[in-house]
Amino acid sequence: MNLTIRRTTISFSAILPYRAGRRVPMRRSHVLCALAIFGLLLPSPFAAADETAEALKQRIVAGARTVTPNDYAFTRTARNETRDDSKTEKRVVVERYDPTKPADDRWTLVSINGQPPSADEQSSFRKNLPNRRVANYGRIAEYFTMPATMAAESQGRKVLKFEKVPKGSVVVNDADVSANAIGEATVNETGETPFVEQMRFTTTKPTRVKLVAVIQRMEVTTRYRMMPNGKPVPVEQVSEMTGSMMGKQGRINTAVTYSDHRAVR
């Protein structure tokens, strides 16, 4: 019996013993041997999945590279809740970003806890602007520089999983904890161009930050929406962090919404 695969012919008789000029009936061990050789010649299904993941990555990256921080003006509302052993503090900060204005005036602090910011709050806000990064979908291209594998979500969305994420992906108070994090991207393919609908980063082990603090666990999830001009925008980012500072346990929950998007280019 002969089997041909991609111009390679396997003769199963070659692996079967002969006795007195006749072929011995195929035994279980012979079948296993034949199947083993057969399997070596077939492409690995896992290799195919990796190739599909890489192809999907490249399509997403191509779209992400068309998006910049200067494409949209928007309002950013951050709700922060900090808990420790003795108290809970809440803070709501509203800001606006407009890339059509001069560089020093693009960010505006609108309110803190519903009140106009004080002079000291404005001063502190301005002081931190030079190191601030603008949330935008274009950063997906930076996240996708690492290898990924692909799985299917229950809702039918494809999910790209990253066992390593690039430096700068997860930053806490200027401390980069990306080395101890993994990533997961949920992909929307309902339109002509696939885009990341949700990006999640999760730390995998406790991480010391600036000597006095330890992050036990952190998860950050950002959701995006496709706009009419074909460029996605962030609409929500939710993070939860547990850890300790100087021996004191605590938890920080932050929910950021991006609204009033206005295309400016």
C-alpha positions in Angstrom: 0.0 0.0 0.0 1.5 3.3 -1.0 0.6 6.8 0.3 1.9 10.0 -1.4 2.2 13.3 0.3 3.7 16.3 -1.5 5.6 14.1 -3.9 7.0 12.0 -1.1 6.1 8.3 -1.3 5.9 6.1 1.8 5.9 2.4 1.3 4.4 0.8 4.4 5.8 -2.5 3.2 9.3 -1.1 3.8 8.6 -1.1 7.6 6.9 -4.5 7.7 9.0 -7.7 8.2 8.9 -10.6 5.7 8.9 -14.2 6.5 9.6 -17.0 4.0 8.9 -14.7 1.1 5.5 -13.5 2.4 4.5 -10.4 4.3 3.7 -10.8 8.0 0.2 -9.3 8.9 0.5 -5.7 10.3 0.7 -5.7 14.0 -0.2 -2.9 16.4 3.5 -1.9 16.8 3.8 -1.7 13.0 0.7 0.6 12.8 2.1 2.9 15.4 5.4 3.1 13.6 3.7 4.0 10.3 1.6 6.7 12.0 4.7 8.1 13.6 6.4 8.5 10.2 3.1 9.9 8.8 2.9 12.5 11.5 6.5 13.7 10.9 5.6 14.6 7.3 2.5 16.6 8.1 2.7 20.3 9.0 2.3 21.0 12.7 -1.2 22.5 13.6 0.5 24.6 16.2 2.9 26.0 13.7 0.0 26.9 11.5 -1.8 28.7 14.4 1.4 30.7 15.1 1.6 31.8 11.5 -2.0 32.9 11.5 -1.4 34.8 14.7 1.6 36.6 13.1 -0.4 37.4 10.0 -3.2 38.9 12.1 -0.7 40.8 14.2 0.8 42.4 11.1 -2.7 43.5 9.8 -3.5 45.1 13.2 -0.1 46.8 13.4 -0.5 48.3 9.9 -3.8 49.9 11.0 -2.4 51.0 14.3 0.5 52.8 12.7 -2.0 55.1 10.9 -3.2 56.5 14.3 -1.3 59.2 16.2 -1.9 61.3 19.4 -2.7 64.2 17.2 -5.8 62.7 15.5 -8.5 63.5 18.2 -9.4 66.0 20.8 -11.2 64.4 23.8 -12.3 64.7 27.4 -10.6 62.4 30.0 -12.4 61.6 33.3 -10.5 59.6 35.9 -12.2 58.1 39.0 -9.7 56.9 41.5 -10.5 55.0 44.8 -7.7 54.2 47.2 -8.2 51.9 50.2 -5.9 50.9 53.0 -6.4 49.4 56.5 -7.8 52.6 57.9 -9.5 54.7 55.3 -10.9 55.1 51.7 -10.2 58.1 49.5 -12.0 59.0 46.3 -10.9 61.4 43.7 -12.4 62.4 40.3 -10.3 64.4 37.9 -11.6 65.8 34.6 -9.2 67.0 31.8 -9.4 67.9 28.2 -6.9 67.3 25.4 -6.8 69.3 22.2 -3.9 68.6 19.8 -4.7 71.7 17.7 -3.4 74.0 20.4 0.3 74.8 21.1 2.2 72.0 22.8 2.1 73.7 26.3 -1.6 74.3 26.1 -3.0 71.0 24.8 -3.9 69.6 28.2 -6.4 71.5 30.4 -7.3 70.6 34.0 -11.0 71.2 34.2 -12.0 70.1 37.7 -11.0 68.0 40.7 -13.9 66.4 42.6 -16.3 68.7 40.8 -14.5 71.9 41.8 -12.3 74.2 39.8 -8.6 73.4 40.5 -6.7 75.6 42.9 -3.5 77.4 41.9 -1.4 74.7 43.6 -3.3 72.0 41.8 -2.8 73.7 38.4 0.9 74.2 39.1 1.3 70.5 40.0 -0.6 69.5 36.9 1.6 71.6 34.6 4.7 70.3 36.2 3.9 66.7 35.3 2.9 67.4 31.7 6.3 67.0 30.0 6.5 63.3 30.9 2.9 62.5 30.1 1.9 60.2 27.3 -1.3 60.7 25.4 -3.6 57.6 25.3 -4.1 56.6 21.7 -4.7 53.4 19.6 -1.3 53.9 17.9 0.4 52.4 20.9 -1.0 49.0 19.9 1.8 48.8 17.3 4.3 49.1 20.2 2.6 46.4 22.2 2.6 44.0 19.3 6.4 43.8 18.8 6.5 40.5 20.9 5.5 37.0 19.7 1.9 36.0 20.2 -0.2 32.8 20.2 -3.9 32.8 19.2 -7.0 31.4 20.9 -10.8 31.8 20.4 -13.0 33.6 22.9 -16.5 32.3 23.7 -18.1 35.3 21.9 -16.3 34.3 18.7 -13.6 37.0 19.0 -10.0 35.9 18.3 -7.6 36.5 21.2 -3.8 37.1 20.9 -1.8 36.2 24.0 1.6 37.6 24.8 3.8 35.9 27.3 6.1 38.9 27.2 5.3 42.6 26.6 7.7 45.4 25.5 9.3 47.8 27.9 7.0 50.7 28.6 3.8 48.8 28.3 2.9 48.8 32.0 4.1 51.9 34.0 3.1 52.8 37.6 4.2 56.2 38.9 7.1 56.3 36.4 8.1 52.7 37.4 8.2 50.3 34.5 6.8 46.8 35.6 6.5 45.4 32.0 9.1 42.8 32.6 6.7 41.0 35.0 3.6 41.3 32.9 1.7 39.4 30.2 -0.7 40.7 27.6 -4.0 39.7 26.0 -5.6 41.4 23.0 -9.2 40.7 21.9 -9.6 41.4 18.2 -12.7 42.7 16.4 -12.9 41.5 12.7 -16.4 42.5 11.9 -15.3 45.4 9.6 -12.8 45.6 6.7 -9.9 46.2 9.0 -9.3 44.1 12.2 -8.6 46.2 15.3 -8.0 45.5 19.0 -11.3 45.9 20.8 -9.7 45.2 24.2 -6.1 45.1 25.5 -5.4 43.6 29.0 -2.1 43.6 30.9 -1.7 41.5 34.0 1.4 41.2 36.3 2.6 37.7 37.0 4.4 38.2 40.3 5.0 40.7 43.0 7.1 43.7 41.9 9.1 46.1 44.1 8.7 49.8 43.1 11.1 52.5 44.3 12.3 50.4 47.3 9.4 51.3 49.6 6.4 49.8 47.7 5.5 46.3 46.4 2.8 45.7 43.8 1.3 42.3 44.6 -1.0 42.2 41.6 -2.1 44.6 38.9 -4.5 44.3 36.0 -5.1 47.0 33.4 -7.8 46.7 30.7 -8.3 49.3 27.9 -11.2 49.2 25.5 -11.3 50.8 22.1 -14.0 51.7 19.6 -13.8 52.2 15.8 -14.7 55.7 14.7 -16.4 56.7 11.4 -13.1 57.7 9.9 -11.7 54.2 10.3 -9.4 55.1 13.3 -10.1 53.5 16.7 -10.0 55.5 19.9 -9.7 54.5 23.6 -13.1 54.8 25.4 -12.3 53.2 28.8 -9.4 52.0 30.9 -10.0 50.1 34.1 -7.2 49.1 36.5 -7.0 47.3 39.8 -3.8 47.2 41.9 -3.1 45.6 45.2 0.1 46.0 47.2 1.9 47.6 50.1 3.8 50.7 51.0 6.1 50.7 53.9 4.4 47.6 55.3 0.9 49.0 54.9 -1.5 47.0 52.7 -3.8 48.8 50.2 -5.8 48.7 47.0 -6.2 51.2 44.2 -9.0 51.0 41.7 -9.1 53.5 38.7 -11.7 53.9 36.0 -10.8 56.3 33.2 -13.4 57.2 30.5 -12.6 59.0 27.2 -15.4 61.0 25.7 -16.3 63.9 23.4 -13.9 62.6 20.7 -13.5 65.1 17.9 -11.4 64.3 14.8 -9.0 67.1 14.1 -7.2 65.6 11.1 
